[in-house]
Amino acid sequence: MKISVAIITLNAAQELDRCLASVSFASQIVVLDQGSTDETAAVCERHGAELHQTPWLGFGPTKSKAVSLCSNRWVLSVDTDEVVTPELRQAIENLPEEAKPAAFKVNRLSRFLGRWIHHCGWHPEYVVRLFDQQRGGFNDKHVHESIETDGPVERLPGLLHHYTYESMEQYIDKLNRYTTLAAEQMFAAGRGVSLPTAVLRSHSAFWRMWILQGGIFDGWPGYVLCLSSSFYVLSKYTKLWRMGAR
């Protein structure tokens, strides 16, 4: 199958280098940058990727713009902190050009504090990443965007490695940005929450991940992830509560 790869990025040259190396099999690689000041341009040139610029539009709209720059019918969307494994690459290369499904899901395995997380609700995690842009595309959500399709979706073998949070600094930085975006999105949709409910949701998130989703089997990194995710939920809903209290 002839595919284009679509990536959005900002000041993530080191991660981008690793990501681009894993998608070298694609006939076109589109990188849509939001004004990076690091070595992003040099990394793209080294891997033969097309570099384009755009102001930040939110995750869904920005990824949609990246897809619009792709010349092939089939598009593989990956993030800079993701790597296509050899098995997944082989599965994609073996697909026929006229594949019947509108899209394919891939199983993502994520890292947290230097460890692959196999539980906590993080794995298995099937996400739609390869799709026919004539029958699908990104929605316009500014955070937690997803690919919506008009047609069946099937699974591909192989893993997509996600180097999500190698340090707490990374996690805290993203937590603040993502929870603000999520709260704004919920508020714009007319949702509200009380402060006690925000606290209860936070506690519920911890116990669900730690016990029901097996976080206990991921050791201490799993425990820290469950606590951190609980605080993520608390932050998101507390911000939503404050928006409604203004």
PEHU-V213217 format. One record per pair of residues at least 24 apart in sequence whose C-alpha atoms are under 6 Angstrom apart, sorted by the first residue. I is the first residue (numbers start at 0). GAP is how many residues later the second one is. Records with the same first field share a line. If there is no record, write none. Layout:
I=GAP  GAP
//
This chain:
0=92  94  95  96
2=69  71  72
3=24  25  66  68  71
4=24  25  70  71  72
5=24  60  61  71
6=24  71  72
7=24  25
8=24
9=24  26
10=25  27
12=26  27
14=65  66
15=64
16=26
18=61  63  64
21=61  62
31=34
57=84
58=83  84
59=78  79  80  81  82  85
60=79
63=74
72=59  60
73=57  58
74=55  56
75=53  54
76=52
80=81  82
81=79  80
82=77  78
83=76
84=74
86=71
87=70  71
100=51  52
101=29  30  33  49  50  51
102=27  28  50
103=24  26  49  50  51
104=50
105=50
106=52
107=51  52  53
108=52  53
109=52  53
110=52  53
111=53  54
112=53  54
113=52
118=95  96
119=89  93  94  95
120=92
178=57
182=53  57
192=48
197=36  39
201=28  31  32
204=25
205=24
//
